[in-house]
Amino acid sequence: MKALLRREFLIGAAVAVVGFVLVAVLVLASGGDPVDAVVGWFDGAFGLPFNLSQTVTSAIPLIVIALGAAVPLRTGVIVVGAEGQMIVGAITAAAVLLPLGGSVPSWVALSLGAVAGAGGGAAWSLLPGVALLRWRVSEILTALLATFIAVQVLAYLLRTHLRDPAGSATARSANLPEAALIPWLPVPGRVSTALFGVLALLVVAIWWHRGRGAVLLEIFGERRWLAERAGVTPARALLATTAVSGAAAGLAGWIQLASVDERLTPAVAGGVGFGGLIVAVLGGCRPIPIVVAGVVYAAIATGAGGVQIRTGIPSAIGTVAQAVLLGAAVIAIALVRRAAARRTASADAVAVRGGHDG
């Protein structure tokens, strides 16, 4: 297990190094100075209290999704459906919260929103899990298909059942009731109290990652036949872990809805789901490194304006950098999965030979 832990950290570090080297090359190709770009990025992301608050706000849903995605990643299941699960979580939360009006206290509305968001995301995550178990269909393909369907369902609902009754030039729902909005902290900028929820999830994740369940999942990812002897069946491992990941993505959808957008819009996910997967890989699927990676990944976008001011390079460099990291993360996942498949096949062959010898 220690070797596996070291390998996960090395993979995350390699992804980060390769990604940032490519970004540095892009900066040089654009005529900028990488040192000036780093200084400008830091100022834009952390230089002022308002900038820091924007970075923290952007990091919150990324960290929530990454903490959930780290669970199935430990079993070797690649979860790329967080974007769709985030959308469905926002839809279910909006469907529950919009009819409430001011009829319930804030704590009830917030609890209902969190449960509805997590439940919607968990339910949507079962689609690729069931397809993988029942028909051996790639969970990557079915998750991407489910995300496409979620986008279309959201577009349809915003034109029909969830459309703002007051009318709007753009597709959107009505504003959430005041009681359903996540309160803001009394700090410069806008940082919601969802930050405390992230800290609570972090404590739970640290506790779980040190427990027996995490060890069994690591064994399942490396030596499936050995984990099955300990009672970890494929159905239990795959469905339970993907449900946890989906619930986290749906919860992030509710956070984005109730603290940032305050209404349901087509851009409620905005690529955050895919970003959460990158953060999970960069953090080596471990809680504390995931938090650090989430802040850094969010800062890439929020600090892009500082890069433009300092070097003259367009702020779109932030989006390009995130895309480069996404590509690096996908390559890293593919390499790890191929290596795990080879190790599993080798272990199974040894087990079969041992059984025949016996």
DRENMIGU-151604 format. One record per residue (C-alpha): residue number from 1; residue in three letters; x, y, z. Coordinates in steps of 0.25 Angstrom, whole numbers, plus 5000, padded with zeros to 4 digits. Example, Ala and Ser with C-alpha at 12.3 -4.5 7.8 and 13.67 -1.06 7.14 Angstrom:
BEGIN
+------+------+------+------+------+
: resi : resn :   xx :   yy :   zz :
+------+------+------+------+------+
:    1 :  ALA : 5049 : 4982 : 5031 :
:    2 :  SER : 5055 : 4996 : 5029 :
+------+------+------+------+------+
END
This chain:
BEGIN
+------+------+------+------+------+
: resi : resn :   xx :   yy :   zz :
+------+------+------+------+------+
:    1 :  MET : 5000 : 5000 : 5000 :
:    2 :  LYS : 5012 : 5009 : 5003 :
:    3 :  ALA : 5017 : 5007 : 4989 :
:    4 :  LEU : 5003 : 5010 : 4983 :
:    5 :  LEU : 5002 : 5023 : 4991 :
:    6 :  ARG : 5016 : 5027 : 4986 :
:    7 :  ARG : 5012 : 5024 : 4972 :
:    8 :  GLU : 4999 : 5033 : 4973 :
:    9 :  PHE : 5007 : 5045 : 4978 :
:   10 :  LEU : 5017 : 5043 : 4967 :
:   11 :  ILE : 5006 : 5042 : 4957 :
:   12 :  GLY : 5000 : 5055 : 4962 :
:   13 :  ALA : 5013 : 5062 : 4962 :
:   14 :  ALA : 5017 : 5058 : 4948 :
:   15 :  VAL : 5003 : 5063 : 4943 :
:   16 :  ALA : 5006 : 5076 : 4950 :
:   17 :  VAL : 5020 : 5077 : 4945 :
:   18 :  VAL : 5017 : 5074 : 4930 :
:   19 :  GLY : 5005 : 5083 : 4930 :
:   20 :  PHE : 5012 : 5095 : 4936 :
:   21 :  VAL : 5024 : 5093 : 4927 :
:   22 :  LEU : 5014 : 5093 : 4915 :
:   23 :  VAL : 5008 : 5106 : 4920 :
:   24 :  ALA : 5022 : 5112 : 4921 :
:   25 :  VAL : 5025 : 5108 : 4907 :
:   26 :  LEU : 5012 : 5115 : 4903 :
:   27 :  VAL : 5015 : 5128 : 4910 :
:   28 :  LEU : 5029 : 5128 : 4904 :
:   29 :  ALA : 5023 : 5126 : 4890 :
:   30 :  SER : 5013 : 5138 : 4893 :
:   31 :  GLY : 5025 : 5147 : 4895 :
:   32 :  GLY : 5024 : 5147 : 4911 :
:   33 :  ASP : 5033 : 5145 : 4922 :
:   34 :  PRO : 5030 : 5133 : 4930 :
:   35 :  VAL : 5035 : 5139 : 4943 :
:   36 :  ASP : 5026 : 5152 : 4941 :
:   37 :  ALA : 5014 : 5142 : 4937 :
:   38 :  VAL : 5016 : 5135 : 4951 :
:   39 :  VAL : 5016 : 5148 : 4958 :
:   40 :  GLY : 5004 : 5153 : 4951 :
:   41 :  TRP : 4997 : 5140 : 4953 :
:   42 :  PHE : 5000 : 5141 : 4968 :
:   43 :  ASP : 4995 : 5155 : 4969 :
:   44 :  GLY : 4982 : 5152 : 4961 :
:   45 :  ALA : 4979 : 5140 : 4970 :
:   46 :  PHE : 4984 : 5144 : 4984 :
:   47 :  GLY : 4989 : 5158 : 4983 :
:   48 :  LEU : 4976 : 5165 : 4989 :
:   49 :  PRO : 4966 : 5160 : 4999 :
:   50 :  PHE : 4955 : 5161 : 4988 :
:   51 :  ASN : 4964 : 5153 : 4979 :
:   52 :  LEU : 4966 : 5142 : 4989 :
:   53 :  SER : 4951 : 5141 : 4992 :
:   54 :  GLN : 4949 : 5139 : 4977 :
:   55 :  THR : 4959 : 5128 : 4977 :
:   56 :  VAL : 4953 : 5121 : 4989 :
:   57 :  THR : 4939 : 5122 : 4984 :
:   58 :  SER : 4944 : 5115 : 4971 :
:   59 :  ALA : 4951 : 5104 : 4978 :
:   60 :  ILE : 4940 : 5100 : 4987 :
:   61 :  PRO : 4932 : 5092 : 4977 :
:   62 :  LEU : 4945 : 5086 : 4970 :
:   63 :  ILE : 4949 : 5081 : 4984 :
:   64 :  VAL : 4935 : 5075 : 4987 :
:   65 :  ILE : 4935 : 5068 : 4974 :
:   66 :  ALA : 4950 : 5063 : 4975 :
:   67 :  LEU : 4948 : 5057 : 4989 :
:   68 :  GLY : 4936 : 5049 : 4983 :
:   69 :  ALA : 4944 : 5045 : 4971 :
:   70 :  ALA : 4955 : 5040 : 4979 :
:   71 :  VAL : 4947 : 5029 : 4984 :
:   72 :  PRO : 4944 : 5021 : 4971 :
:   73 :  LEU : 4958 : 5025 : 4965 :
:   74 :  ARG : 4964 : 5016 : 4976 :
:   75 :  THR : 4956 : 5004 : 4970 :
:   76 :  GLY : 4961 : 5007 : 4956 :
:   77 :  VAL : 4948 : 5013 : 4952 :
:   78 :  ILE : 4950 : 5025 : 4943 :
:   79 :  VAL : 4939 : 5035 : 4947 :
:   80 :  VAL : 4937 : 5046 : 4936 :
:   81 :  GLY : 4922 : 5048 : 4938 :
:   82 :  ALA : 4923 : 5059 : 4949 :
:   83 :  GLU : 4919 : 5070 : 4940 :
:   84 :  GLY : 4905 : 5063 : 4937 :
:   85 :  GLN : 4903 : 5059 : 4951 :
:   86 :  MET : 4906 : 5073 : 4955 :
:   87 :  ILE : 4895 : 5078 : 4946 :
:   88 :  VAL : 4885 : 5068 : 4950 :
:   89 :  GLY : 4888 : 5071 : 4965 :
:   90 :  ALA : 4885 : 5086 : 4962 :
:   91 :  ILE : 4872 : 5082 : 4955 :
:   92 :  THR : 4867 : 5073 : 4966 :
:   93 :  ALA : 4871 : 5084 : 4976 :
:   94 :  ALA : 4864 : 5095 : 4968 :
:   95 :  ALA : 4852 : 5086 : 4966 :
:   96 :  VAL : 4851 : 5084 : 4981 :
:   97 :  LEU : 4854 : 5099 : 4985 :
:   98 :  LEU : 4847 : 5107 : 4975 :
:   99 :  PRO : 4833 : 5104 : 4980 :
:  100 :  LEU : 4836 : 5106 : 4995 :
:  101 :  GLY : 4836 : 5121 : 4994 :
:  102 :  GLY : 4837 : 5127 : 5008 :
:  103 :  SER : 4829 : 5116 : 5015 :
:  104 :  VAL : 4840 : 5109 : 5022 :
:  105 :  PRO : 4852 : 5114 : 5030 :
:  106 :  SER : 4866 : 5115 : 5025 :
:  107 :  TRP : 4871 : 5102 : 5031 :
:  108 :  VAL : 4860 : 5094 : 5025 :
:  109 :  ALA : 4862 : 5099 : 5011 :
:  110 :  LEU : 4877 : 5098 : 5012 :
:  111 :  SER : 4876 : 5083 : 5017 :
:  112 :  LEU : 4866 : 5080 : 5006 :
:  113 :  GLY : 4874 : 5086 : 4995 :
:  114 :  ALA : 4887 : 5078 : 5000 :
:  115 :  VAL : 4879 : 5065 : 5000 :
:  116 :  ALA : 4872 : 5067 : 4987 :
:  117 :  GLY : 4885 : 5071 : 4980 :
:  118 :  ALA : 4893 : 5060 : 4986 :
:  119 :  GLY : 4882 : 5050 : 4983 :
:  120 :  GLY : 4880 : 5054 : 4968 :
:  121 :  GLY : 4895 : 5053 : 4966 :
:  122 :  ALA : 4896 : 5039 : 4972 :
:  123 :  ALA : 4884 : 5034 : 4964 :
:  124 :  TRP : 4890 : 5039 : 4951 :
:  125 :  SER : 4904 : 5033 : 4954 :
:  126 :  LEU : 4897 : 5019 : 4954 :
:  127 :  LEU : 4895 : 5020 : 4939 :
:  128 :  PRO : 4910 : 5017 : 4936 :
:  129 :  GLY : 4912 : 5008 : 4948 :
:  130 :  VAL : 4900 : 4999 : 4944 :
:  131 :  ALA : 4904 : 4999 : 4929 :
:  132 :  LEU : 4918 : 4994 : 4933 :
:  133 :  LEU : 4913 : 4983 : 4942 :
:  134 :  ARG : 4902 : 4978 : 4933 :
:  135 :  TRP : 4907 : 4980 : 4919 :
:  136 :  ARG : 4922 : 4982 : 4921 :
:  137 :  VAL : 4920 : 4996 : 4914 :
:  138 :  SER : 4931 : 5006 : 4917 :
:  139 :  GLU : 4928 : 5015 : 4928 :
:  140 :  ILE : 4935 : 5026 : 4921 :
:  141 :  LEU : 4926 : 5025 : 4909 :
:  142 :  THR : 4913 : 5024 : 4917 :
:  143 :  ALA : 4917 : 5035 : 4926 :
:  144 :  LEU : 4920 : 5045 : 4915 :
:  145 :  LEU : 4907 : 5041 : 4908 :
:  146 :  ALA : 4899 : 5043 : 4922 :
:  147 :  THR : 4906 : 5057 : 4922 :
:  148 :  PHE : 4901 : 5060 : 4909 :
:  149 :  ILE : 4887 : 5056 : 4912 :
:  150 :  ALA : 4887 : 5064 : 4925 :
:  151 :  VAL : 4891 : 5076 : 4917 :
:  152 :  GLN : 4879 : 5074 : 4908 :
:  153 :  VAL : 4869 : 5071 : 4920 :
:  154 :  LEU : 4874 : 5084 : 4926 :
:  155 :  ALA : 4872 : 5092 : 4913 :
:  156 :  TYR : 4858 : 5086 : 4912 :
:  157 :  LEU : 4854 : 5089 : 4926 :
:  158 :  LEU : 4858 : 5103 : 4925 :
:  159 :  ARG : 4849 : 5105 : 4913 :
:  160 :  THR : 4837 : 5098 : 4920 :
:  161 :  HIS : 4835 : 5094 : 4934 :
:  162 :  LEU : 4846 : 5102 : 4941 :
:  163 :  ARG : 4845 : 5114 : 4932 :
:  164 :  ASP : 4845 : 5128 : 4940 :
:  165 :  PRO : 4830 : 5131 : 4940 :
:  166 :  ALA : 4833 : 5146 : 4940 :
:  167 :  GLY : 4840 : 5144 : 4926 :
:  168 :  SER : 4854 : 5146 : 4922 :
:  169 :  ALA : 4862 : 5148 : 4910 :
:  170 :  THR : 4871 : 5137 : 4914 :
:  171 :  ALA : 4868 : 5123 : 4918 :
:  172 :  ARG : 4868 : 5122 : 4933 :
:  173 :  SER : 4859 : 5119 : 4945 :
:  174 :  ALA : 4853 : 5129 : 4955 :
:  175 :  ASN : 4862 : 5133 : 4966 :
:  176 :  LEU : 4863 : 5123 : 4978 :
:  177 :  PRO : 4855 : 5127 : 4991 :
:  178 :  GLU : 4864 : 5136 : 5000 :
:  179 :  ALA : 4863 : 5125 : 5011 :
:  180 :  ALA : 4869 : 5115 : 5001 :
:  181 :  LEU : 4882 : 5123 : 4998 :
:  182 :  ILE : 4895 : 5119 : 5005 :
:  183 :  PRO : 4899 : 5131 : 5014 :
:  184 :  TRP : 4912 : 5139 : 5011 :
:  185 :  LEU : 4923 : 5140 : 5020 :
:  186 :  PRO : 4926 : 5155 : 5025 :
:  187 :  VAL : 4939 : 5156 : 5017 :
:  188 :  PRO : 4943 : 5164 : 5005 :
:  189 :  GLY : 4937 : 5158 : 4992 :
:  190 :  ARG : 4928 : 5147 : 4993 :
:  191 :  VAL : 4931 : 5134 : 5000 :
:  192 :  SER : 4919 : 5126 : 5004 :
:  193 :  THR : 4918 : 5118 : 5017 :
:  194 :  ALA : 4919 : 5105 : 5008 :
:  195 :  LEU : 4933 : 5106 : 5012 :
:  196 :  PHE : 4930 : 5100 : 5026 :
:  197 :  GLY : 4923 : 5089 : 5018 :
:  198 :  VAL : 4936 : 5086 : 5010 :
:  199 :  LEU : 4944 : 5086 : 5023 :
:  200 :  ALA : 4934 : 5076 : 5029 :
:  201 :  LEU : 4935 : 5067 : 5017 :
:  202 :  LEU : 4950 : 5068 : 5018 :
:  203 :  VAL : 4950 : 5063 : 5032 :
:  204 :  VAL : 4941 : 5051 : 5027 :
:  205 :  ALA : 4950 : 5048 : 5015 :
:  206 :  ILE : 4962 : 5048 : 5024 :
:  207 :  TRP : 4955 : 5038 : 5034 :
:  208 :  TRP : 4951 : 5029 : 5022 :
:  209 :  HIS : 4964 : 5029 : 5015 :
:  210 :  ARG : 4971 : 5024 : 5028 :
:  211 :  GLY : 4960 : 5013 : 5030 :
:  212 :  ARG : 4958 : 4998 : 5026 :
:  213 :  GLY : 4949 : 5002 : 5014 :
:  214 :  ALA : 4959 : 5010 : 5007 :
:  215 :  VAL : 4969 : 4999 : 5008 :
:  216 :  LEU : 4959 : 4989 : 5003 :
:  217 :  LEU : 4956 : 4998 : 4991 :
:  218 :  GLU : 4971 : 4999 : 4988 :
:  219 :  ILE : 4972 : 4984 : 4988 :
:  220 :  PHE : 4960 : 4983 : 4979 :
:  221 :  GLY : 4967 : 4992 : 4969 :
:  222 :  GLU : 4980 : 4984 : 4970 :
:  223 :  ARG : 4976 : 4970 : 4973 :
:  224 :  ARG : 4961 : 4968 : 4970 :
:  225 :  TRP : 4961 : 4953 : 4973 :
:  226 :  LEU : 4967 : 4956 : 4987 :
:  227 :  ALA : 4957 : 4967 : 4990 :
:  228 :  GLU : 4946 : 4958 : 4986 :
:  229 :  ARG : 4950 : 4948 : 4997 :
:  230 :  ALA : 4949 : 4959 : 5007 :
:  231 :  GLY : 4935 : 4961 : 5003 :
:  232 :  VAL : 4936 : 4973 : 4993 :
:  233 :  THR : 4928 : 4969 : 4981 :
:  234 :  PRO : 4929 : 4977 : 4968 :
:  235 :  ALA : 4915 : 4981 : 4969 :
:  236 :  ARG : 4917 : 4986 : 4983 :
:  237 :  ALA : 4930 : 4993 : 4980 :
:  238 :  LEU : 4926 : 5000 : 4967 :
:  239 :  LEU : 4912 : 5004 : 4970 :
:  240 :  ALA : 4915 : 5009 : 4984 :
:  241 :  THR : 4928 : 5017 : 4980 :
:  242 :  THR : 4921 : 5023 : 4968 :
:  243 :  ALA : 4909 : 5027 : 4976 :
:  244 :  VAL : 4918 : 5034 : 4986 :
:  245 :  SER : 4925 : 5041 : 4974 :
:  246 :  GLY : 4911 : 5045 : 4968 :
:  247 :  ALA : 4906 : 5050 : 4981 :
:  248 :  ALA : 4918 : 5059 : 4983 :
:  249 :  ALA : 4916 : 5065 : 4969 :
:  250 :  GLY : 4901 : 5067 : 4971 :
:  251 :  LEU : 4905 : 5074 : 4984 :
:  252 :  ALA : 4914 : 5083 : 4977 :
:  253 :  GLY : 4903 : 5086 : 4967 :
:  254 :  TRP : 4894 : 5090 : 4979 :
:  255 :  ILE : 4905 : 5099 : 4984 :
:  256 :  GLN : 4907 : 5106 : 4971 :
:  257 :  LEU : 4892 : 5108 : 4970 :
:  258 :  ALA : 4890 : 5113 : 4984 :
:  259 :  SER : 4902 : 5121 : 4986 :
:  260 :  VAL : 4908 : 5127 : 4973 :
:  261 :  ASP : 4897 : 5127 : 4962 :
:  262 :  GLU : 4885 : 5128 : 4971 :
:  263 :  ARG : 4876 : 5122 : 4960 :
:  264 :  LEU : 4877 : 5111 : 4950 :
:  265 :  THR : 4884 : 5114 : 4937 :
:  266 :  PRO : 4890 : 5106 : 4925 :
:  267 :  ALA : 4904 : 5109 : 4931 :
:  268 :  VAL : 4902 : 5104 : 4945 :
:  269 :  ALA : 4913 : 5094 : 4943 :
:  270 :  GLY : 4922 : 5102 : 4934 :
:  271 :  GLY : 4933 : 5091 : 4933 :
:  272 :  VAL : 4935 : 5090 : 4948 :
:  273 :  GLY : 4931 : 5075 : 4947 :
:  274 :  PHE : 4943 : 5072 : 4938 :
:  275 :  GLY : 4952 : 5081 : 4947 :
:  276 :  GLY : 4949 : 5073 : 4959 :
:  277 :  LEU : 4954 : 5060 : 4952 :
:  278 :  ILE : 4967 : 5068 : 4949 :
:  279 :  VAL : 4968 : 5072 : 4964 :
:  280 :  ALA : 4966 : 5058 : 4969 :
:  281 :  VAL : 4978 : 5053 : 4960 :
:  282 :  LEU : 4987 : 5065 : 4963 :
:  283 :  GLY : 4984 : 5062 : 4978 :
:  284 :  GLY : 4987 : 5047 : 4977 :
:  285 :  CYS : 4973 : 5044 : 4982 :
:  286 :  ARG : 4977 : 5048 : 4996 :
:  287 :  PRO : 4969 : 5058 : 5004 :
:  288 :  ILE : 4979 : 5069 : 5008 :
:  289 :  PRO : 4987 : 5069 : 4994 :
:  290 :  ILE : 4973 : 5070 : 4987 :
:  291 :  VAL : 4970 : 5083 : 4995 :
:  292 :  VAL : 4983 : 5089 : 4991 :
:  293 :  ALA : 4981 : 5084 : 4976 :
:  294 :  GLY : 4967 : 5090 : 4976 :
:  295 :  VAL : 4972 : 5104 : 4981 :
:  296 :  VAL : 4983 : 5104 : 4971 :
:  297 :  TYR : 4974 : 5099 : 4959 :
:  298 :  ALA : 4964 : 5110 : 4963 :
:  299 :  ALA : 4975 : 5120 : 4964 :
:  300 :  ILE : 4979 : 5117 : 4950 :
:  301 :  ALA : 4966 : 5124 : 4945 :
:  302 :  THR : 4965 : 5135 : 4955 :
:  303 :  GLY : 4979 : 5139 : 4953 :
:  304 :  ALA : 4979 : 5140 : 4938 :
:  305 :  GLY : 4975 : 5154 : 4939 :
:  306 :  GLY : 4987 : 5158 : 4947 :
:  307 :  VAL : 4996 : 5151 : 4936 :
:  308 :  GLN : 4989 : 5159 : 4925 :
:  309 :  ILE : 4992 : 5172 : 4933 :
:  310 :  ARG : 5006 : 5168 : 4936 :
:  311 :  THR : 5011 : 5162 : 4923 :
:  312 :  GLY : 5000 : 5166 : 4913 :
:  313 :  ILE : 4997 : 5152 : 4910 :
:  314 :  PRO : 4982 : 5150 : 4908 :
:  315 :  SER : 4974 : 5145 : 4920 :
:  316 :  ALA : 4970 : 5133 : 4912 :
:  317 :  ILE : 4983 : 5127 : 4916 :
:  318 :  GLY : 4976 : 5122 : 4929 :
:  319 :  THR : 4966 : 5114 : 4921 :
:  320 :  VAL : 4977 : 5109 : 4912 :
:  321 :  ALA : 4985 : 5105 : 4924 :
:  322 :  GLN : 4973 : 5097 : 4930 :
:  323 :  ALA : 4971 : 5090 : 4917 :
:  324 :  VAL : 4986 : 5086 : 4917 :
:  325 :  LEU : 4984 : 5080 : 4931 :
:  326 :  LEU : 4972 : 5073 : 4927 :
:  327 :  GLY : 4979 : 5066 : 4915 :
:  328 :  ALA : 4991 : 5063 : 4924 :
:  329 :  ALA : 4982 : 5057 : 4935 :
:  330 :  VAL : 4974 : 5048 : 4924 :
:  331 :  ILE : 4988 : 5043 : 4919 :
:  332 :  ALA : 4992 : 5040 : 4933 :
:  333 :  ILE : 4979 : 5032 : 4936 :
:  334 :  ALA : 4980 : 5024 : 4924 :
:  335 :  LEU : 4995 : 5020 : 4927 :
:  336 :  VAL : 4991 : 5016 : 4941 :
:  337 :  ARG : 4979 : 5008 : 4937 :
:  338 :  ARG : 4988 : 5001 : 4927 :
:  339 :  ALA : 4998 : 4998 : 4937 :
:  340 :  ALA : 4987 : 4993 : 4947 :
:  341 :  ALA : 4981 : 4984 : 4937 :
:  342 :  ARG : 4995 : 4977 : 4934 :
:  343 :  ARG : 4997 : 4975 : 4949 :
:  344 :  THR : 4983 : 4969 : 4951 :
:  345 :  ALA : 4985 : 4960 : 4939 :
:  346 :  SER : 4999 : 4956 : 4945 :
:  347 :  ALA : 4993 : 4953 : 4959 :
:  348 :  ASP : 4981 : 4945 : 4953 :
:  349 :  ALA : 4991 : 4937 : 4945 :
:  350 :  VAL : 4999 : 4934 : 4957 :
:  351 :  ALA : 4987 : 4931 : 4966 :
:  352 :  VAL : 4982 : 4921 : 4955 :
:  353 :  ARG : 4995 : 4914 : 4954 :
:  354 :  GLY : 4996 : 4913 : 4969 :
:  355 :  GLY : 4982 : 4907 : 4970 :
:  356 :  HIS : 4986 : 4896 : 4959 :
:  357 :  ASP : 4999 : 4893 : 4966 :
:  358 :  GLY : 4991 : 4891 : 4979 :
+------+------+------+------+------+
END
